[in-house]
């Protein structure tokens, strides 16, 4: 059941990207260009997404349950960390420079555009580097035992 739910959520997400135009880097860059020819169309997409997601998160936060009766567990809230800020900055720079976000990048791969391929390869390298950097910094240091 969880595979089907994940598949349907991904399908809905992909359809939302297509309908909203977020797969098109020029639309995204037009939205980010607030000092030039600003295109506010994605503002309505984001507002619609918030209108749908906010009640669901409120339900989950209040101890809601899934359709199968399982308890919904949200990740714990933590403070703002250097890792969070640096990750957000890297994400924002990549999105602002390319006009491509990770979700739409996967959708753009279906058209085999060179920019999408380069973006996804760079994203995969970055994710791999972050994984190993995080794993290395959180690894426990072995303790010596007296002989």
Order of alpha helices (4+ residues) and beta strands (2+ residues): alpha-alpha-alpha-alpha-alpha-alpha
